[in-house]
Amino acid sequence: MTKIRTALKGRRGGIILCGLFILSIVMTGCSNPGNSLDTGIVKKGFITSGQPNAKWMYMDDDAVILLKSGNEGKLYFKGLVDQNLLHSGFGDAFAMTFVVNGDPVKVITINKVYDGYFDVVCDIPKNTKIELHIKVDKYDTSRKDGARISMIAYSLDAK
């Protein structure tokens, strides 16, 4: 009877240690976000393009990503919006709100784009992990899959 209990305790302990080891690997990956769109940890709202080696992502109306900021304390965002969508679906303008760790850092209105591209620069806390929310007040509702695509996030860098 004693041998059986010892074997069970050992097996249970091994399973627990194995689980803790796997958890530590997962947590380590989650706790070290990068400083860009392709190295940050996407929580929601960024949808991969499905194209091989593409670094840009579709973005819905509320996108969240974890990033690590650098010494500069700046966030550089480059977006792309279809000009037809801007003029027909968005009524010539849409508003974007950048929220870092629960605090709004920039609210802008995009009403002109050059070949669809636009740039935004925000001040962010230096040398820290941040949770960035990008909220857009308008999005395309014509997609058959139900995704609420607002634009393409072409690049996003926290420096």
C-alpha positions in Angstrom: 0.0 0.0 0.0 2.8 2.4 0.8 4.5 1.7 -2.5 1.3 2.6 -4.4 0.9 5.9 -2.6 4.5 6.8 -3.2 4.2 6.0 -6.9 1.0 8.1 -7.1 2.5 11.0 -5.2 5.6 10.9 -7.5 3.4 10.7 -10.6 1.2 13.5 -9.4 4.2 15.6 -8.5 5.7 15.0 -12.0 2.5 16.1 -13.7 2.3 19.2 -11.5 6.0 20.0 -12.3 5.4 19.4 -16.0 2.4 21.7 -15.9 4.3 24.4 -14.1 7.2 24.1 -16.6 4.7 24.6 -19.5 3.0 27.5 -17.7 6.4 29.2 -17.2 7.2 28.9 -20.9 3.8 30.4 -21.8 4.1 33.2 -19.3 7.6 34.1 -20.3 6.5 34.5 -23.9 3.5 36.6 -22.8 5.5 38.9 -20.5 8.0 40.0 -23.1 6.3 41.9 -25.9 8.2 43.5 -28.6 8.0 47.1 -29.8 6.3 46.7 -33.1 3.2 45.3 -34.8 4.9 42.0 -35.7 6.6 41.5 -32.4 4.0 42.8 -30.0 1.4 40.6 -28.3 -2.0 41.0 -30.0 -4.9 40.7 -27.6 -7.7 41.5 -30.1 -8.7 43.4 -33.1 -5.7 42.9 -35.4 -6.4 40.3 -38.1 -3.6 38.8 -40.1 -3.7 39.4 -43.8 -3.3 35.7 -44.8 -0.5 36.6 -47.2 2.9 35.0 -46.6 5.6 37.3 -45.0 3.1 40.2 -44.7 3.8 42.4 -41.7 0.7 44.5 -42.0 -2.7 43.5 -40.5 -6.3 44.4 -40.9 -7.6 46.4 -37.9 -11.2 46.4 -36.6 -12.8 49.2 -34.6 -11.1 48.4 -31.3 -7.7 46.8 -31.5 -5.5 46.0 -28.5 -1.8 45.1 -28.5 0.9 44.8 -25.8 4.1 46.6 -26.6 7.4 47.6 -24.9 8.3 51.3 -25.4 11.8 52.6 -25.7 13.9 55.6 -24.7 12.2 57.9 -27.1 8.7 57.6 -25.7 7.0 57.8 -29.1 4.5 55.7 -30.9 4.6 55.7 -34.7 1.5 54.4 -36.5 1.1 54.2 -40.2 -2.3 53.3 -41.5 -3.9 52.6 -44.8 -7.5 53.2 -45.6 -9.2 52.7 -49.0 -10.0 56.1 -50.4 -13.4 54.9 -51.7 -14.3 53.7 -48.2 -13.2 57.0 -46.7 -15.4 59.0 -49.0 -18.4 56.7 -49.2 -18.5 54.6 -46.1 -16.8 57.0 -43.6 -18.4 60.2 -44.8 -15.0 61.8 -45.6 -13.7 61.5 -42.0 -13.2 59.2 -39.1 -11.9 59.6 -35.6 -9.1 57.6 -34.0 -8.4 57.4 -30.2 -5.1 56.0 -28.9 -5.3 54.8 -25.3 -2.2 53.7 -23.4 -2.7 51.8 -20.1 -6.2 53.2 -19.8 -5.3 56.8 -20.5 -6.2 58.5 -23.8 -3.0 59.9 -25.3 -4.2 61.2 -28.6 -7.5 61.7 -30.4 -7.4 62.7 -34.1 -9.7 63.0 -37.0 -8.5 61.6 -40.4 -10.2 63.4 -43.3 -7.4 63.4 -45.9 -5.2 60.6 -47.0 -2.4 60.5 -49.6 -2.8 57.4 -51.7 -4.7 55.9 -48.7 -1.8 56.3 -46.2 -1.7 58.4 -43.1 0.7 58.7 -40.2 0.1 59.3 -36.5 2.7 60.0 -33.8 1.8 59.8 -30.1 3.7 60.4 -26.9 3.8 57.3 -24.7 5.6 56.4 -21.4 9.3 55.6 -21.9 10.9 52.2 -21.3 7.8 50.4 -20.0 5.3 47.7 -21.1 2.1 49.3 -22.4 -1.3 48.1 -23.4 -2.3 50.1 -26.5 -6.0 50.4 -27.6 -6.7 51.9 -30.9 -10.3 52.8 -31.3 -11.9 53.9 -34.5 -15.4 55.4 -34.7 -16.3 54.0 -38.2 -15.7 50.7 -40.0 -16.7 48.7 -43.0 -19.8 46.5 -42.4 -19.9 45.1 -45.9 -17.7 42.0 -45.2 -19.4 38.6 -45.5 -17.5 37.2 -42.6 -18.9 39.9 -40.2 -15.5 41.4 -39.4 -15.7 45.1 -38.7 -12.6 46.2 -40.7 -11.7 49.9 -40.3 -8.3 50.0 -42.0 -5.0 48.4 -42.5 -2.4 48.8 -39.8 0.6 49.1 -42.1 3.2 49.7 -39.3 3.2 50.3 -35.6 6.4 51.0 -33.6 7.0 52.0 -30.0 10.3 53.7 -29.6 
